[in-house]
């Protein structure tokens, strides 16, 4: 059986992915990297703010802070209702139950810590799968599994690399590009070879929150990812998606101005939908 590992932020959705993976492979290692460790203390927030200022303008950083604050205060609970319902339904309908055999579990602030690579090598992991990573994974880590590391990305690459892909996709009114990508991790940011791209199904981008659409897109890809697991175990060549010539765009953390553009795009899409119905 394929020996696997999982890397990501510890949340209800990734716990579902872990249980799904454990039912189909020999899951050996789980690495929980804290995506928001910096936000837990004022000291951490100030350090994070200063690091962002070294890379971006003051306007950009303040823009991000306003988005993050607004999301935490007004949007997070609403999104959680959608996602929790989706997770519960998926577990019930697909028989994905929590638990299983004991595995090595790491809770780390740095996913590139030496003990992570050592564990992946010691457990002879064939392939690692990752989701919801806000940290750069170094080659010494993602190359430790024999067959490499595969990333679930919540948008189509190379057009929507980086953060919050559904938000930017809707903001640009490219609804046909809402979906997920399974790619093999390389040294770039979401630039690796594309194994799968699966459009999201049965969502309403005009009413449903973009983080929910991100999770739904990954769930919709799981039947195809299961075929990839079988190919990896059998040593067969993996499928590939050729996106030569497609624009490559890397999106950073959104700001409050992006949220305004996103909502403006939704209003325009609603107007178009109403106009279509009256014709």
Steps between C-alpha positions, in 0.01 A plus 500: 500500500614853421669660803387860536528812713279806533604861560271793566328726748302312767133572432179304449540485123855369510400244764252373242777477238720315749228243573427464127869441428536255791217285361677467164870491585741409777511840666823526701555867590280806560661845515282776638652837421330796663385737227404777742747453784600865464146618584482340843687773684548873450874441479448252219270740315751783525784278373286381210401859418866606493596208274225593256618863500843384383339346192204726424387861528331636811174534305510133396567377854229719656264378226574139602454573870158655434393196297622258766323693776176528306507131410555393861225727630227460238568219249672210673197367691282509189759311296537242778128419483530410130824305542394309811178389329695390192754304705231326704307407185809367324603286797151352525446437129849362429567315824809703590530441872759655734773297660702203388838357581742724695733710290779743575352846550702822506370843603758751382536870426760415233406223254865493389631403845768228475287248690237513223740387230644239736153358570408485130819310425478274805141401414600441136215718377425454130290813447394796710178694444454857615220754530449843657866592523589863570871422527764431239602134504870458424635237261664306783150440636282457192757277329535267801212269394613254233248621240481862613233722653161572345309818581125548494456859380163675522518657152614440145870551444690674355224763472413506872808418702533616860236590758118501493469387139116489489478860622726623220337273241156641581642852522629457143163349399663182366254257655598226253837488677359420843645165599802328648842390383709206614860584423838354582686742722815666368712797606249763386172620648231271355706459182550123497388255230121478487364151558128580512266794463139443600225766472290552811144370477165607641600831659352848476786753491251784534376393844741243647822618672824463309679293772216247481538485120873435551432197719218376277734511200750273672229254610375483141849395389532202737370231260767604250766524771415143602597390149831683544560305821450178306742616230762591759468164671519310171791705368301621200563839334286774649254703292607851409321818401671717239440870571768634267420858407265560793570820696684444827383720785602485865250654742607614846284531810186696413425844635176673582515666157500152341191411702329813365593401143378145568160626617478740209563209263224298667259791452592516131457124460160517667396779264610292204305201632184710542545644150534151354174390661305792355604436143 
